Amino acid sequence: MSLPAIVAASRFDASAHLPFYIDRERVGWIRRVDAPALHSWPDVFHIDQTLIRLVDTFSDLNARRAWRSHRHVGR
């Protein structure tokens, strides 16, 4: 019997995902098919063929919190 996370990790297809970076650190992966939706926020995400990253404006945690609070995201 396998844990679901281990099974999912063993099936991970990196070619179907783009790495997601915050301040030069990879923090996760975003499916390529979902990347076009992020084009709605060019002031937040930099997207190219090889990666997605949070723009430098948001490299600071306090800046991300302020934006989230201002935009009422997640409420």
MOJOGI-V711534 format. One line per field, one symbol per residue. ss: DSSP state (H for helix, E for strand, - for the rest). phi: phi as a letter, one per 30 degrees, with the letter a starting at -180 (. if undefined). Layout:
ss->???
phi->???
This chain:
ss->---HHHHHHH---HHHEEEEEE--EEEEEEEHHHHHHHHHH---EEE---EEEE-HHH--HHHHHHHHHHH----
phi->.cdeddddddcdcedcbcdccbhicdclbbdedceeddddbddcccbbdcabbddeecdceddddddddddhdic
